[in-house]
Amino acid sequence: MNVSRRMMLSLGGIVGTGALTYWTLTPDSTTASTSSSMEAGAVAEIPVAERGEPIELSGTALTGEAIDLSERRGSVVVLNVWASWCPPCRVEAPILARAASDFTKDGVVFLGINVRDNPASAKAFEERQNIGYPSLDDSGGQAIMRLSQYVPASAIPVTLILDQQGRVAARVLGPVTEATLRSLIESAIAA
């Protein structure tokens, strides 16, 4: 095989991998926002008038406690979809832990959704990362199915900011930065 053919095959593999990654991270057409900024890796705020119905979600936390999102109405809620084996999740975990601590005084509630993981690994991850808020055990995929309008099934991490009515006010596909997270939370509090 000559050099140019090897280069073409390598380039084809890179392009194919990029297309596959984009496809798995791109939301379907039922996304709540009409904004084209809902692409992979994008941060999107949804205007109040365009927000959908409140998110209905319940389940069992990794600690065994029952969690029902409807009980958190009246508070801004940060939902973070994560897994212990996900490198970007490890990067954003300290950011989320700090923000959860800092925004407690404002009544902001944080809730993780642990996906495609085993409870022992998930609990160890939370301990290592000093995560002080609960996480739903979604090893069966029910929570992700309920959030499929906003969370692509194969894309993690994903962070949703819910307004006081429980509607999605913002979404971040991929790891969230501290500045972005704080700005989105403050915007949801002010709305």
N, C-alpha and C positions, 0 to 999 in steps of 0.2 A: 504494500500500500504506500503510495507516495505521500509526501508531506501535505500537499494541498487537500487531498482526500481526507486525511486524518483531521486536519483543521476543520473541514466542513462537517465531519461527523461530530467532532467535539462541539462546534458551534450549534449544530442541530440539537444535541443533547441539552445544552444550556438553554436554548430557546424553548425546547419542549418542556423542560423543568420549570422555566419561568411561566409558561402558559398554564401548566398544570397548577402551579402555586396560585396564580391569579384566579383560575377557575374555582379552586377550592375555597378561596377567601372572598370571592365576590358574592354579595347577597342576591337573593332572587328578586323578582320584580315586585314583590309584595311589601317591600320596605316602606316604613312609615313616612319617610321623607321623599320628596320629589327631587331633592338635591343630587346632582351628579357627584358630589363629594363623598358619597357612601361607598366608594371604591375601597379596595384592599388597603389597609394601613391608614385609612382616612379617619379623621375626627369630624363628627357631624353633630350640630345642634339642631334640634327640631323646633321650629316656631310653635308657640303655644296653640295657635289656631289649627295647626296641622298634626297635633299629637293624637294618637289613637286611643283606644280604650285602656283602662288600667290593666296592668299585668296581674294575672291570677297565677300564683305559684305557691306551692306548699310541699313539704317533705320532711325528711329527718336529717338533722345535722350530723356531722361526723361524731359529735359527742353524744348522740342519741336523743337529743331534745327535738320536739316537734316545732317546726317553723311554718308560719303562714304569713305570707307577704301582706295580705290584707290587714293584718294587725298593725302594720307599720304605716298605714295611711295617715296623712298629716305631717309626715316627715319626709325629707329628701332621702332617697335610698340609693346607695351605690352597690350595684351588683357586679361582681367580678367572676368571670368564668376562667378556671385555671386547672392545672394538673401538676403534680409534683415532678413529673418527668419533662416538663416543658421549660427549656432554657429562658425564653422571654418572660415566663411567669416568675422565674427566680429573680430576674432583673427588676421587675415591677413590684414584687412583694414588699420590700422595705418602704417603697413610696406609698403603697396602699396602707400599710401599718401605721406610718407616721400621720397620714391624712386622717385615718380613722380616729387616732388619738387627738389630733388637733381640732377636728370638727365635732367632737362629742358635745362640746359646749353649745354648739349651734343646733343640736338635736338631729344631726345627720346619722343615719343608720347604715352600716356596712354589712354586706352579706356575700360570702363567697359561694360559688357553685363549682364543686370539684367533679371533674368529668374523667371518664375512662381511666380510673385509678383504683387502687385498692385502699381501703380505709387506713391501714397501718402506715403506708407510705405517705398518705395525705396528712395524717395526724403528725407524723415526724416532720414533714415539711412545715406545717403551721408552727410547731414548736421551734424549729431552727430559725424560722423567719420572724418569730415573735408576733404572729398574727393573733390579735386579741378579739376578733369578731368571729361569729359562727360561719360555717360553710355547710351547705347542703351536700349530702352524699348523692351524687347523680351518676353512680356507676351503671345504673340501668338506662340512663338517657332520657328519662321522662321530663326533666326540667328543660333540657335543651330542645326537646320536641315542642314544649309549650312556648319557648322563646324563638322558635325557628323564623319568625317574621323579622327578627332583629339580630339573631346570632346564627351565622353559618355553622352547620353541624361540625365541620372539620377545622374550624379556625379558632385557635386559642392563642393567647388570651384575648378576651373581649370584655370591655367594661361598659355597662349601661348606667346612666344616671336617671333615676326616676324622680319626677316632681312630687309635690305633696299629695297629689291625687293618684299617684301610682302609675302615671303614664311615662313612657320613654321620652325624656327631654334631650338626651344626648347619647352618642355611642362612639366608642373608640375600638377599632379593630387593630389588634396588635398591642404591644406593650404601651402603657400610658406613661407619659412623663409627669413629673411632679407639677410643673407649671400648668400643663393642660388639665390635669385632674383638679387642681385647686380652682382654676378658672371656671371649669364646667360646674363644679359644686357651688361656687359662689353665684354663678348665673342662675342656677336652679333655685337657690335659697331666695334670691332677689325677685324671681318671677311671681 
